[in-house]
Amino acid sequence: MRKTTLISLLLWSVMLSVNAYSQTNSTASVNGVGWKRVAYCNGTSGRGFGKISLYTSGGNNTPYQADIEWFKDWSVVGGISLSSNAKGGYWSAARVTYSSDTTFIEVNFTTSITSLQLISDNYGWNVAKLYSGALPDGGGTVRAQAQMGRINIEDKLMVAYNGNVGIGTTNPTDKLAVNGNIRAKEIKVETANWPDYVFEKDHKLMSLDSLGSFINKNGHLPDIPTAKEVELNGVQVGEMVNMLLKKNEELTLYILQQDKRIKELEKK
């Protein structure tokens, strides 16, 4: 009896495990560029969540693959997270749309694909059903959308194909691009050519008359960018710290020069 019970429990456990990680597959084709529906979830308000994967299975540059984790609630809220190795080819974005109690998972394709494999993981709730054959055009009310990248969470946090990270931006042109405020306890900036050379004996300090003439003519300090330049290009923190320190050190030399002259005048 105990042996029979143990075997039954083991079989039940295996069945649960297989069901938890089971998948549904289909083969589709993309007949042109633009938004195409790859899966749908019907029912009350189109509620559900799950994961859709797609990959190419024909051609010389395959496989290219993308994962789409999606969510739609009973009202108007949707969510989407993406990951892809496609390096910018085949697809550019994905979204969750809604129409008539049905939620659609859509992909913006950048080229036609003769053989596209679709997978729907069954780990979610009210998981999406896959289309097969020629994919239908997209449409409906957009509930969530994100551009393709290595990783992208609703265009709020993105790791681009080149490794650049964007927070609040989908086009990070630097290793880290943040469209918003940053709060930190400490920031370490590595920089070279620290301006202690200002105190070297062979350093030529601009005369105060020349400095005054430069300011009157240009409206800013030498070596410091103008307000328009900063507004257009921003500032490099390390470079700006260098320039400001240089100006402080030059200011110190001016003060010492003036102090020396004042003392000489007091002696007369």
VENWOLIN-V272694 format. One record per residue. RES is the residue in one letter. OMEGA is omega in whole degrees, 0 to 359 (none if undefined). D_FIRST is the distance of its C-alpha to the first C-alpha in whole Angstrom. Layout:
res:RES omega:OMEGA d_first:D_FIRST
res:RES omega:OMEGA d_first:D_FIRST
This chain:
res:M omega:180 d_first:0
res:R omega:180 d_first:4
res:K omega:179 d_first:5
res:T omega:180 d_first:5
res:T omega:180 d_first:6
res:L omega:179 d_first:9
res:I omega:179 d_first:10
res:S omega:179 d_first:11
res:L omega:179 d_first:12
res:L omega:178 d_first:14
res:L omega:180 d_first:15
res:W omega:178 d_first:16
res:S omega:179 d_first:18
res:V omega:179 d_first:20
res:M omega:178 d_first:21
res:L omega:181 d_first:23
res:S omega:179 d_first:24
res:V omega:180 d_first:26
res:N omega:182 d_first:27
res:A omega:184 d_first:28
res:Y omega:180 d_first:31
res:S omega:183 d_first:31
res:Q omega:173 d_first:35
res:T omega:184 d_first:37
res:N omega:172 d_first:40
res:S omega:177 d_first:44
res:T omega:183 d_first:47
res:A omega:175 d_first:50
res:S omega:180 d_first:54
res:V omega:183 d_first:56
res:N omega:178 d_first:60
res:G omega:183 d_first:62
res:V omega:176 d_first:62
res:G omega:182 d_first:61
res:W omega:178 d_first:58
res:K omega:177 d_first:56
res:R omega:179 d_first:52
res:V omega:180 d_first:49
res:A omega:180 d_first:47
res:Y omega:179 d_first:47
res:C omega:181 d_first:44
res:N omega:185 d_first:45
res:G omega:182 d_first:44
res:T omega:179 d_first:46
res:S omega:180 d_first:48
res:G omega:184 d_first:46
res:R omega:176 d_first:44
res:G omega:172 d_first:42
res:F omega:180 d_first:41
res:G omega:184 d_first:40
res:K omega:175 d_first:41
res:I omega:175 d_first:43
res:S omega:175 d_first:44
res:L omega:178 d_first:47
res:Y omega:180 d_first:48
res:T omega:183 d_first:51
res:S omega:178 d_first:50
res:G omega:180 d_first:54
res:G omega:185 d_first:57
res:N omega:186 d_first:58
res:N omega:182 d_first:57
res:T omega:2 d_first:53
res:P omega:166 d_first:51
res:Y omega:191 d_first:52
res:Q omega:176 d_first:49
res:A omega:175 d_first:49
res:D omega:179 d_first:46
res:I omega:174 d_first:47
res:E omega:190 d_first:44
res:W omega:180 d_first:46
res:F omega:174 d_first:45
res:K omega:182 d_first:47
res:D omega:184 d_first:46
res:W omega:183 d_first:47
res:S omega:186 d_first:51
res:V omega:185 d_first:53
res:V omega:174 d_first:51
res:G omega:179 d_first:50
res:G omega:181 d_first:49
res:I omega:174 d_first:49
res:S omega:186 d_first:49
res:L omega:167 d_first:50
res:S omega:185 d_first:49
res:S omega:174 d_first:51
res:N omega:190 d_first:52
res:A omega:178 d_first:55
res:K omega:176 d_first:58
res:G omega:181 d_first:60
res:G omega:175 d_first:59
res:Y omega:181 d_first:58
res:W omega:185 d_first:57
res:S omega:183 d_first:59
res:A omega:174 d_first:57
res:A omega:182 d_first:54
res:R omega:174 d_first:53
res:V omega:178 d_first:52
res:T omega:185 d_first:54
res:Y omega:176 d_first:53
res:S omega:172 d_first:54
res:S omega:178 d_first:53
res:D omega:178 d_first:50
res:T omega:175 d_first:49
res:T omega:181 d_first:49
res:F omega:171 d_first:50
res:I omega:187 d_first:49
res:E omega:179 d_first:53
res:V omega:177 d_first:54
res:N omega:183 d_first:58
res:F omega:181 d_first:58
res:T omega:179 d_first:61
res:T omega:175 d_first:61
res:S omega:180 d_first:60
res:I omega:182 d_first:57
res:T omega:181 d_first:56
res:S omega:180 d_first:52
res:L omega:179 d_first:50
res:Q omega:180 d_first:47
res:L omega:179 d_first:45
res:I omega:174 d_first:41
res:S omega:177 d_first:40
res:D omega:183 d_first:37
res:N omega:181 d_first:34
res:Y omega:187 d_first:33
res:G omega:178 d_first:36
res:W omega:186 d_first:36
res:N omega:188 d_first:38
res:V omega:184 d_first:39
res:A omega:176 d_first:42
res:K omega:186 d_first:42
res:L omega:168 d_first:44
res:Y omega:174 d_first:47
res:S omega:184 d_first:48
res:G omega:179 d_first:51
res:A omega:183 d_first:54
res:L omega:178 d_first:54
res:P omega:178 d_first:55
res:D omega:179 d_first:58
res:G omega:179 d_first:57
res:G omega:181 d_first:58
res:G omega:181 d_first:58
res:T omega:182 d_first:58
res:V omega:178 d_first:57
res:R omega:177 d_first:54
res:A omega:182 d_first:54
res:Q omega:177 d_first:55
res:A omega:175 d_first:56
res:Q omega:179 d_first:57
res:M omega:174 d_first:55
res:G omega:173 d_first:55
res:R omega:175 d_first:53
res:I omega:176 d_first:52
res:N omega:178 d_first:53
res:I omega:175 d_first:52
res:E omega:181 d_first:54
res:D omega:178 d_first:57
res:K omega:177 d_first:57
res:L omega:186 d_first:55
res:M omega:168 d_first:56
res:V omega:185 d_first:56
res:A omega:181 d_first:58
res:Y omega:180 d_first:58
res:N omega:179 d_first:61
res:G omega:177 d_first:59
res:N omega:182 d_first:61
res:V omega:178 d_first:59
res:G omega:173 d_first:60
res:I omega:184 d_first:60
res:G omega:178 d_first:61
res:T omega:179 d_first:63
res:T omega:179 d_first:61
res:N omega:181 d_first:64
res:P omega:181 d_first:64
res:T omega:175 d_first:67
res:D omega:181 d_first:66
res:K omega:174 d_first:63
res:L omega:178 d_first:63
res:A omega:183 d_first:64
res:V omega:176 d_first:64
res:N omega:184 d_first:66
res:G omega:181 d_first:66
res:N omega:176 d_first:66
res:I omega:177 d_first:64
res:R omega:182 d_first:64
res:A omega:177 d_first:63
res:K omega:181 d_first:64
res:E omega:175 d_first:66
res:I omega:179 d_first:67
res:K omega:180 d_first:68
res:V omega:178 d_first:70
res:E omega:182 d_first:71
res:T omega:181 d_first:75
res:A omega:176 d_first:78
res:N omega:178 d_first:82
res:W omega:195 d_first:82
res:P omega:172 d_first:85
res:D omega:178 d_first:86
res:Y omega:178 d_first:89
res:V omega:183 d_first:91
res:F omega:178 d_first:92
res:E omega:188 d_first:93
res:K omega:183 d_first:97
res:D omega:178 d_first:98
res:H omega:182 d_first:96
res:K omega:179 d_first:98
res:L omega:179 d_first:98
res:M omega:178 d_first:99
res:S omega:180 d_first:102
res:L omega:178 d_first:102
res:D omega:179 d_first:104
res:S omega:179 d_first:102
res:L omega:178 d_first:99
res:G omega:179 d_first:101
res:S omega:180 d_first:102
res:F omega:181 d_first:99
res:I omega:180 d_first:97
res:N omega:183 d_first:100
res:K omega:190 d_first:100
res:N omega:177 d_first:96
res:G omega:176 d_first:95
res:H omega:181 d_first:92
res:L omega:175 d_first:92
res:P omega:178 d_first:92
res:D omega:179 d_first:89
res:I omega:181 d_first:87
res:P omega:179 d_first:86
res:T omega:179 d_first:87
res:A omega:180 d_first:85
res:K omega:179 d_first:85
res:E omega:179 d_first:84
res:V omega:179 d_first:81
res:E omega:183 d_first:80
res:L omega:189 d_first:80
res:N omega:187 d_first:78
res:G omega:178 d_first:77
res:V omega:171 d_first:77
res:Q omega:188 d_first:76
res:V omega:181 d_first:75
res:G omega:179 d_first:75
res:E omega:181 d_first:79
res:M omega:177 d_first:80
res:V omega:177 d_first:79
res:N omega:182 d_first:81
res:M omega:181 d_first:84
res:L omega:176 d_first:84
res:L omega:178 d_first:84
res:K omega:180 d_first:87
res:K omega:178 d_first:89
res:N omega:180 d_first:88
res:E omega:177 d_first:89
res:E omega:177 d_first:92
res:L omega:177 d_first:93
res:T omega:178 d_first:93
res:L omega:177 d_first:96
res:Y omega:180 d_first:98
res:I omega:179 d_first:97
res:L omega:178 d_first:99
res:Q omega:181 d_first:101
res:Q omega:178 d_first:103
res:D omega:179 d_first:102
res:K omega:180 d_first:104
res:R omega:180 d_first:107
res:I omega:180 d_first:107
res:K omega:178 d_first:108
res:E omega:177 d_first:110
res:L omega:180 d_first:112
res:E omega:180 d_first:112
res:K omega:183 d_first:114
res:K omega:none d_first:117
